[in-house]
Amino acid sequence: MIIAGMYEQDFIAYMIFGLILNFAFSIMFGIYLSNNIGMQEMITSKGEKDQSLLVKVSLFIPFAKMLITLYRVTILQLFFLNKGYSHKEFWIYMTHDKNSKDI
């Protein structure tokens, strides 16, 4: 069976490789944030924001989760650090709803 121009086993291999890369990038990004914010501070300031449906569905698209992680790194750099905001403000932005009262 051919999926997206590839045989099924090739497509599954790309999905698995993409997930492995996503875990590697996510772990490195998590370590980077915890080094700059502090693990205890991250735990106490974490909100209850749910991930969007697109992020949940991207698990089944090869390399999509990795690209979402790289997109978050780009948001951190361009829209937070380059404008003088802190890593903690980025963490709050990522984990709290926009209309949340607990910020």
VODRENRO-337565 format. One record per atom (N, C-alpha, C, CB): residue number from 1; atom name; z, x, y. Coordinates in Angstrom, 3 decimals, decimal comma. Atoms other than C-alpha are relative to their C-alpha. Glycine has a CB too. Layout:
BAMAR    n  atom        c3        c1        c2
BAMAR  NUM    CA         Z         X         Y
...
This chain:
BAMAR    n  atom        c3        c1        c2
BAMAR    1     N     0,000     0,828    -1,174
BAMAR    1    CA     0,000     0,000     0,000
BAMAR    1     C     0,000     0,880     1,247
BAMAR    1    CB     1,204    -0,946    -0,007
BAMAR    2     N     0,108    -0,793    -1,224
BAMAR    2    CA    -0,883     1,322     3,462
BAMAR    2     C     0,738    -0,716     1,130
BAMAR    2    CB    -1,495     0,241     0,380
BAMAR    3     N    -0,752     0,502    -1,142
BAMAR    3    CA     1,503     0,842     6,400
BAMAR    3     C    -0,282     0,926     1,176
BAMAR    3    CB     1,538    -0,082    -0,310
BAMAR    4     N     0,273    -0,776    -1,226
BAMAR    4    CA     0,467     1,959     9,909
BAMAR    4     C    -0,905     1,197    -0,287
BAMAR    4    CB     1,318     0,486     0,634
BAMAR    5     N     0,956    -1,058     0,291
BAMAR    5    CA    -2,378     4,043     8,471
BAMAR    5     C     0,496     1,055    -0,971
BAMAR    5    CB    -0,390     0,656     1,253
BAMAR    6     N    -0,558    -0,964     0,950
BAMAR    6    CA    -0,152     5,864     5,961
BAMAR    6     C     0,353    -0,722    -1,293
BAMAR    6    CB     1,251     0,712     0,593
BAMAR    7     N    -0,490     0,575     1,244
BAMAR    7    CA     0,712     5,328     2,371
BAMAR    7     C     1,491    -0,273     0,133
BAMAR    7    CB    -0,286     0,940    -1,201
BAMAR    8     N    -1,387     0,457    -0,104
BAMAR    8    CA     4,050     3,656     1,816
BAMAR    8     C     0,997     1,153    -0,133
BAMAR    8    CB     0,284    -1,051    -1,066
BAMAR    9     N    -0,938    -1,097     0,198
BAMAR    9    CA     5,781     6,799     0,540
BAMAR    9     C    -0,003     0,967     1,174
BAMAR    9    CB    -0,327     0,741    -1,277
BAMAR   10     N     0,049    -0,847    -1,190
BAMAR   10    CA     4,562     8,824     3,540
BAMAR   10     C     0,738    -0,655     1,159
BAMAR   10    CB    -1,455     0,289     0,396
BAMAR   11     N    -0,672     0,743    -1,061
BAMAR   11    CA     5,800     6,132     5,918
BAMAR   11     C     1,515     0,071    -0,182
BAMAR   11    CB    -0,472    -1,469     0,017
BAMAR   12     N    -1,445    -0,078     0,293
BAMAR   12    CA     9,221     6,099     4,219
BAMAR   12     C     0,505     1,416     0,281
BAMAR   12    CB     0,293    -0,400    -1,488
BAMAR   13     N    -0,402    -1,385    -0,268
BAMAR   13    CA     9,349     9,910     4,419
BAMAR   13     C     0,129     0,242     1,507
BAMAR   13    CB    -1,021     0,989    -0,615
BAMAR   14     N    -0,095    -0,118    -1,454
BAMAR   14    CA     8,639     9,747     8,179
BAMAR   14     C     1,237    -0,723     0,521
BAMAR   14    CB    -1,264    -0,561     0,669
BAMAR   15     N    -1,199     0,739    -0,415
BAMAR   15    CA    11,368     7,111     8,563
BAMAR   15     C     1,262     0,810    -0,287
BAMAR   15    CB     0,070    -1,363    -0,718
BAMAR   16     N    -1,182    -0,777     0,387
BAMAR   16    CA    13,889     9,264     6,713
BAMAR   16     C     0,130     1,246     0,860
BAMAR   16    CB    -0,069     0,389    -1,484
BAMAR   17     N    -0,034    -1,192    -0,848
BAMAR   17    CA    12,952    12,415     8,649
BAMAR   17     C     0,402    -0,369     1,425
BAMAR   17    CB    -1,370     0,708    -0,003
BAMAR   18     N    -0,374     0,470    -1,332
BAMAR   18    CA    13,219    10,460    11,920
BAMAR   18     C     1,479    -0,333     0,085
BAMAR   18    CB    -0,823    -1,217     0,377
BAMAR   19     N    -1,428     0,317     0,011
BAMAR   19    CA    16,678     9,192    10,956
BAMAR   19     C     0,856     1,264    -0,060
BAMAR   19    CB     0,330    -0,908    -1,182
BAMAR   20     N    -0,728    -1,273     0,069
BAMAR   20    CA    17,813    12,715    10,057
BAMAR   20     C     0,010     0,662     1,379
BAMAR   20    CB    -0,640     0,950    -1,058
BAMAR   21     N     0,054    -0,565    -1,347
BAMAR   21    CA    16,604    13,953    13,455
BAMAR   21     C     0,880    -0,789     0,964
BAMAR   21    CB    -1,444     0,028     0,509
BAMAR   22     N    -0,850     0,816    -0,860
BAMAR   22    CA    18,336    11,014    15,139
BAMAR   22     C     1,466     0,352    -0,189
BAMAR   22    CB    -0,224    -1,482    -0,280
BAMAR   23     N    -1,394    -0,351     0,242
BAMAR   23    CA    21,635    11,858    13,455
BAMAR   23     C     0,322     1,368     0,594
BAMAR   23    CB     0,303    -0,012    -1,503
BAMAR   24     N    -0,232    -1,333    -0,566
BAMAR   24    CA    21,269    15,506    14,481
BAMAR   24     C     0,124    -0,076     1,525
BAMAR   24    CB    -1,144     0,963    -0,397
BAMAR   25     N    -0,060     0,141    -1,460
BAMAR   25    CA    20,506    14,610    18,125
BAMAR   25     C     1,230    -0,791     0,427
BAMAR   25    CB    -1,268    -0,684     0,526
BAMAR   26     N    -1,151     0,829    -0,360
BAMAR   26    CA    23,210    11,920    18,197
BAMAR   26     C     1,306     0,773    -0,140
BAMAR   26    CB     0,042    -1,256    -0,869
BAMAR   27     N    -1,208    -0,802     0,199
BAMAR   27    CA    25,839    14,268    16,804
BAMAR   27     C     0,125     1,051     1,097
BAMAR   27    CB    -0,017     0,673    -1,389
BAMAR   28     N    -0,041    -1,006    -1,064
BAMAR   28    CA    24,907    17,005    19,281
BAMAR   28     C     0,330    -0,641     1,347
BAMAR   28    CB    -1,344     0,746     0,084
BAMAR   29     N    -0,266     0,696    -1,253
BAMAR   29    CA    24,926    14,497    22,167
BAMAR   29     C     1,453    -0,478     0,043
BAMAR   29    CB    -0,967    -1,191     0,174
BAMAR   30     N    -1,395     0,415     0,063
BAMAR   30    CA    28,297    13,118    21,031
BAMAR   30     C     0,959     1,159     0,210
BAMAR   30    CB     0,282    -0,657    -1,323
BAMAR   31     N    -0,830    -1,196    -0,190
BAMAR   31    CA    29,790    16,617    20,837
BAMAR   31     C    -0,053     0,450     1,452
BAMAR   31    CB    -0,462     1,144    -0,932
BAMAR   32     N     0,155    -0,373    -1,403
BAMAR   32    CA    28,378    17,408    24,288
BAMAR   32     C     0,837    -0,901     0,905
BAMAR   32    CB    -1,475    -0,066     0,410
BAMAR   33     N    -0,776     0,930    -0,824
BAMAR   33    CA    29,908    14,248    25,784
BAMAR   33     C     1,493     0,178    -0,210
BAMAR   33    CB    -0,396    -1,436    -0,307
BAMAR   34     N    -1,433    -0,151     0,253
BAMAR   34    CA    33,265    14,749    24,077
BAMAR   34     C     0,541     1,303     0,573
BAMAR   34    CB     0,279    -0,060    -1,495
BAMAR   35     N    -0,432    -1,251    -0,627
BAMAR   35    CA    33,419    18,346    25,340
BAMAR   35     C     0,143    -0,156     1,511
BAMAR   35    CB    -0,991     1,122    -0,316
BAMAR   36     N    -0,028     0,161    -1,450
BAMAR   36    CA    32,728    17,194    28,915
BAMAR   36     C     0,935    -1,110     0,469
BAMAR   36    CB    -1,383    -0,274     0,500
BAMAR   37     N    -0,862     1,113    -0,386
BAMAR   37    CA    34,797    13,996    28,930
BAMAR   37     C     1,378     0,145    -0,641
BAMAR   37    CB    -0,638    -1,340    -0,400
BAMAR   38     N    -1,242    -0,051     0,762
BAMAR   38    CA    37,433    14,551    26,277
BAMAR   38     C     0,043    -1,178    -0,956
BAMAR   38    CB     1,234    -0,006     0,938
BAMAR   39     N     0,014     1,036     1,032
BAMAR   39    CA    37,808    12,605    23,050
BAMAR   39     C     0,968    -1,133     0,327
BAMAR   39    CB     0,348     0,603    -1,356
BAMAR   40     N    -0,987     1,034    -0,317
BAMAR   40    CA    40,980    10,771    24,114
BAMAR   40     C    -0,467    -0,857     1,170
BAMAR   40    CB     1,359     0,636     0,323
BAMAR   41     N     0,511     0,738    -1,166
BAMAR   41    CA    39,428     9,796    27,459
BAMAR   41     C    -1,160    -0,912    -0,396
BAMAR   41    CB    -0,452     0,979     1,104
BAMAR   42     N     1,113     0,832     0,470
BAMAR   42    CA    36,307     8,504    25,681
BAMAR   42     C     0,524    -1,226    -0,743
BAMAR   42    CB    -0,940     0,815    -0,915
BAMAR   43     N    -0,562     1,108     0,763
BAMAR   43    CA    38,419     6,365    23,375
BAMAR   43     C     0,633    -1,029     0,928
BAMAR   43    CB     1,033     0,512    -1,008
BAMAR   44     N    -0,691     0,945    -0,881
BAMAR   44    CA    40,494     4,856    26,177
BAMAR   44     C    -0,934    -0,688     0,983
BAMAR   44    CB     1,086     0,712     0,761
BAMAR   45     N     0,894     0,611    -0,997
BAMAR   45    CA    37,536     4,174    28,503
BAMAR   45     C    -1,199    -0,709    -0,620
BAMAR   45    CB    -0,492     1,056     0,959
BAMAR   46     N     1,137     0,639     0,655
BAMAR   46    CA    35,118     2,770    25,904
BAMAR   46     C     0,053    -1,510     0,178
BAMAR   46    CB    -0,033     0,356    -1,490
BAMAR   47     N     0,104     1,447    -0,145
BAMAR   47    CA    33,921    -0,766    26,541
BAMAR   47     C    -0,425    -0,655    -1,310
BAMAR   47    CB    -0,990    -0,352     1,108
BAMAR   48     N     0,388     0,777     1,185
BAMAR   48    CA    32,757    -3,471    24,137
BAMAR   48     C    -1,472    -0,414     0,047
BAMAR   48    CB     0,881    -1,245    -0,125
BAMAR   49     N     1,409     0,349    -0,143
BAMAR   49    CA    29,041    -3,482    25,001
BAMAR   49     C    -0,717     0,101    -1,340
BAMAR   49    CB    -0,678     0,907     1,034
BAMAR   50     N     0,803    -0,005     1,218
BAMAR   50    CA    26,784    -4,424    22,089
BAMAR   50     C    -1,333     0,677     0,262
BAMAR   50    CB    -0,217    -1,432    -0,521
BAMAR   51     N     1,323    -0,578    -0,129
BAMAR   51    CA    23,559    -2,567    21,445
BAMAR   51     C    -1,027    -1,116     0,044
BAMAR   51    CB    -0,294     0,975    -1,157
BAMAR   52     N     1,050     1,009    -0,094
BAMAR   52    CA    20,392    -4,445    22,283
BAMAR   52     C    -0,716    -0,150    -1,341
BAMAR   52    CB    -1,005     0,368     1,108
BAMAR   53     N     0,742     0,262     1,231
BAMAR   53    CA    18,233    -5,947    19,561
BAMAR   53     C    -1,053     1,077    -0,236
BAMAR   53    CB    -0,661    -1,385     0,057
BAMAR   54     N     1,015    -1,049     0,124
BAMAR   54    CA    15,543    -3,330    20,270
BAMAR   54     C     0,580     1,256    -0,645
BAMAR   54    CB    -0,587     0,340     1,377
BAMAR   55     N    -0,639    -1,187     0,576
BAMAR   55    CA    17,975    -0,519    19,439
BAMAR   55     C     0,315    -0,232    -1,473
BAMAR   55    CB     1,287     0,357     0,773
BAMAR   56     N    -0,308     0,314     1,401
BAMAR   56    CA    19,046    -2,259    16,220
BAMAR   56     C    -1,262     0,003    -0,860
BAMAR   56    CB     0,697    -1,364    -0,101
BAMAR   57     N     1,254     0,084     0,753
BAMAR   57    CA    15,431    -2,888    15,112
BAMAR   57     C    -0,687     1,368    -0,081
BAMAR   57    CB    -0,945    -1,031     0,649
BAMAR   58     N     0,666    -1,305    -0,028
BAMAR   58    CA    14,337     0,656    16,036
BAMAR   58     C     0,350     0,864    -1,205
BAMAR   58    CB     0,364     0,735     1,270
BAMAR   59     N    -0,365    -0,727     1,215
BAMAR   59    CA    16,061     1,859    12,867
BAMAR   59     C    -1,168     0,052    -0,984
BAMAR   59    CB     1,219    -0,651    -0,665
BAMAR   60     N     1,090     0,097     0,962
BAMAR   60    CA    12,937     0,801    10,949
BAMAR   60     C    -1,312     0,596     0,504
BAMAR   60    CB    -0,217    -1,433    -0,366
BAMAR   61     N     1,202    -0,625    -0,563
BAMAR   61    CA    10,421     2,562    13,231
BAMAR   61     C     0,221     1,507    -0,003
BAMAR   61    CB    -0,308    -0,530     1,457
BAMAR   62     N    -0,211    -1,447     0,077
BAMAR   62    CA     9,979     6,288    12,510
BAMAR   62     C     0,156     0,634     1,378
BAMAR   62    CB    -1,155     0,655    -0,736
BAMAR   63     N    -0,305    -0,779    -1,191
BAMAR   63    CA    11,450     8,512    15,247
BAMAR   63     C     0,435    -0,838     1,204
BAMAR   63    CB    -1,189     0,807     0,371
BAMAR   64     N    -0,377     0,836    -1,140
BAMAR   64    CA    12,339     5,519    17,475
BAMAR   64     C     1,458     0,230     0,397
BAMAR   64    CB    -0,228    -1,480    -0,328
BAMAR   65     N    -1,415    -0,228    -0,326
BAMAR   65    CA    16,119     6,055    17,235
BAMAR   65     C     0,183     1,360     0,666
BAMAR   65    CB     0,874    -0,091    -1,272
BAMAR   66     N    -0,089    -1,310    -0,612
BAMAR   66    CA    15,645     9,737    18,065
BAMAR   66     C    -0,481    -0,070     1,449
BAMAR   66    CB    -0,821     1,028    -0,798
BAMAR   67     N     0,514     0,131    -1,360
BAMAR   67    CA    13,572     8,807    21,124
BAMAR   67     C     0,972    -0,762     0,899
BAMAR   67    CB    -1,353    -0,703    -0,016
BAMAR   68     N    -1,007     0,722    -0,783
BAMAR   68    CA    16,263     6,347    22,254
BAMAR   68     C     1,141     0,945     0,381
BAMAR   68    CB     0,545    -1,218    -0,796
BAMAR   69     N    -1,045    -0,979    -0,311
BAMAR   69    CA    18,864     9,127    22,027
BAMAR   69     C    -0,478     0,961     1,082
BAMAR   69    CB     0,410     0,782    -1,267
BAMAR   70     N     0,542    -0,893    -1,028
BAMAR   70    CA    16,613    11,453    24,032
BAMAR   70     C    -0,144    -0,723     1,339
BAMAR   70    CB    -1,360     0,561    -0,443
BAMAR   71     N     0,063     0,805    -1,218
BAMAR   71    CA    16,102     8,622    26,556
BAMAR   71     C     1,383    -0,050     0,659
BAMAR   71    CB    -0,510    -1,436    -0,315
BAMAR   72     N    -1,355     0,028    -0,546
BAMAR   72    CA    19,888     8,391    26,965
BAMAR   72     C     0,378     1,339     0,617
BAMAR   72    CB     1,002    -0,373    -1,087
BAMAR   73     N    -0,247    -1,328    -0,567
BAMAR   73    CA    20,081    12,153    27,525
BAMAR   73     C    -0,712     0,123     1,347
BAMAR   73    CB    -0,476     1,117    -0,975
BAMAR   74     N     0,761    -0,040    -1,249
BAMAR   74    CA    17,382    11,796    30,200
BAMAR   74     C     0,686    -0,813     1,086
BAMAR   74    CB    -1,419    -0,518    -0,223
BAMAR   75     N    -0,730     0,831    -0,965
BAMAR   75    CA    19,294     8,963    31,907
BAMAR   75     C     1,231     0,750     0,509
BAMAR   75    CB     0,416    -1,353    -0,641
BAMAR   76     N    -1,173    -0,774    -0,397
BAMAR   76    CA    22,420    11,127    31,897
BAMAR   76     C    -0,378     1,065     1,020
BAMAR   76    CB     0,658     0,648    -1,226
BAMAR   77     N     0,372    -1,108    -0,873
BAMAR   77    CA    20,624    14,056    33,503
BAMAR   77     C    -0,575    -0,476     1,325
BAMAR   77    CB    -0,998     0,893    -0,695
BAMAR   78     N     0,721     0,375    -1,220
BAMAR   78    CA    18,339    12,317    35,997
BAMAR   78     C     0,777    -0,960     0,900
BAMAR   78    CB    -1,314    -0,624    -0,366
BAMAR   79     N    -0,607     1,044    -0,817
BAMAR   79    CA    20,375     9,337    37,128
BAMAR   79     C     1,508     0,152     0,176
BAMAR   79    CB    -0,293    -1,331    -0,602
BAMAR   80     N    -1,435    -0,189    -0,171
BAMAR   80    CA    23,932    10,608    36,775
BAMAR   80     C     0,317     1,404     0,497
BAMAR   80    CB     0,730    -0,267    -1,310
BAMAR   81     N    -0,390    -1,361    -0,375
BAMAR   81    CA    24,334    14,383    36,855
BAMAR   81     C    -0,755     0,486     1,229
BAMAR   81    CB    -0,238     0,954    -1,160
BAMAR   82     N     0,775    -0,455    -1,160
BAMAR   82    CA    21,507    15,034    39,348
BAMAR   82     C     0,415    -0,705     1,290
BAMAR   82    CB    -1,485    -0,224    -0,246
BAMAR   83     N    -0,438     0,742    -1,184
BAMAR   83    CA    23,007    12,427    41,710
BAMAR   83     C     1,488     0,193     0,276
BAMAR   83    CB    -0,304    -1,482    -0,170
BAMAR   84     N    -1,388    -0,337    -0,265
BAMAR   84    CA    26,520    13,842    41,516
BAMAR   84     C     1,026    -0,836    -0,735
BAMAR   84    CB     0,250    -0,109     1,425
BAMAR   85     N    -0,955     0,784     0,788
BAMAR   85    CA    28,071    11,355    39,095
BAMAR   85     C     0,508     0,831    -1,165
BAMAR   85    CB    -0,646    -1,311    -0,512
BAMAR   86     N    -0,612    -0,765     1,084
BAMAR   86    CA    30,264    12,501    36,226
BAMAR   86     C    -0,465    -0,501    -1,369
BAMAR   86    CB     1,526    -0,077     0,097
BAMAR   87     N     0,282     0,400     1,377
BAMAR   87    CA    29,860    12,381    32,470
BAMAR   87     C     0,763    -1,275    -0,347
BAMAR   87    CB     0,370     1,132    -0,982
BAMAR   88     N    -0,803     1,185     0,286
BAMAR   88    CA    32,651     9,793    32,356
BAMAR   88     C    -0,658    -1,248     0,583
BAMAR   88    CB     1,422     0,164     0,559
BAMAR   89     N     0,683     1,153    -0,588
BAMAR   89    CA    30,733     7,481    34,710
BAMAR   89     C    -1,199    -0,410    -0,843
BAMAR   89    CB    -0,446     0,314     1,434
BAMAR   90     N     1,097     0,306     0,925
BAMAR   90    CA    27,757     7,745    32,359
BAMAR   90     C     0,532    -0,719    -1,233
BAMAR   90    CB    -0,744     1,290    -0,413
BAMAR   91     N    -0,596     0,611     1,182
BAMAR   91    CA    29,996     6,900    29,397
BAMAR   91     C     0,376    -1,461     0,281
BAMAR   91    CB     1,244     0,800    -0,450
BAMAR   92     N    -0,367     1,371    -0,375
BAMAR   92    CA    31,317     3,828    31,207
BAMAR   92     C    -1,251    -0,860     0,147
BAMAR   92    CB     0,814    -0,009     1,318
BAMAR   93     N     1,270     0,726    -0,137
BAMAR   93    CA    27,756     2,792    32,101
BAMAR   93     C    -0,571    -0,371    -1,369
BAMAR   93    CB    -1,022     0,848     0,785
BAMAR   94     N     0,572     0,232     1,322
BAMAR   94    CA    26,686     3,095    28,449
BAMAR   94     C     0,824    -0,972    -0,844
BAMAR   94    CB    -0,136     1,310    -0,729
BAMAR   95     N    -0,848     0,778     0,901
BAMAR   95    CA    29,652     1,248    26,951
BAMAR   95     C     0,549    -1,298     0,591
BAMAR   95    CB     1,136     0,839    -0,438
BAMAR   96     N    -0,497     1,227    -0,623
BAMAR   96    CA    30,445    -1,554    29,431
BAMAR   96     C    -1,157    -0,913     0,388
BAMAR   96    CB     0,854     0,329     1,237
BAMAR   97     N     0,978     0,965    -0,489
BAMAR   97    CA    28,537    -4,732    30,202
BAMAR   97     C    -0,023     0,054     1,521
BAMAR   97    CB     0,327    -1,437    -0,502
BAMAR   98     N     0,144    -0,042    -1,453
BAMAR   98    CA    27,225    -4,975    33,758
BAMAR   98     C     0,945    -0,966     0,708
BAMAR   98    CB    -1,427    -0,313     0,384
BAMAR   99     N    -0,859     0,992    -0,628
BAMAR   99    CA    29,289    -8,073    34,487
BAMAR   99     C     1,434     0,042    -0,532
BAMAR   99    CB    -0,579    -1,377    -0,205
BAMAR  100     N    -1,327    -0,139     0,571
BAMAR  100    CA    32,422    -6,784    32,759
BAMAR  100     C     1,038     0,221     1,105
BAMAR  100    CB     0,030     1,159    -1,008
BAMAR  101     N    -1,076    -0,111    -0,992
BAMAR  101    CA    35,700    -7,041    34,674
BAMAR  101     C     0,977     1,129    -0,319
BAMAR  101    CB     0,758    -1,313     0,089
BAMAR  102     N    -0,999    -0,993     0,421
BAMAR  102    CA    37,531    -4,263    32,781
BAMAR  102     C    -0,377     1,432     0,352
BAMAR  102    CB     0,216    -0,097    -1,480
BAMAR  103     N     0,411    -1,364    -0,368
BAMAR  103    CA    35,888    -1,274    34,469
BAMAR  103     C     1,022     0,636     0,900
BAMAR  103    CB    -1,366    -0,004     0,687
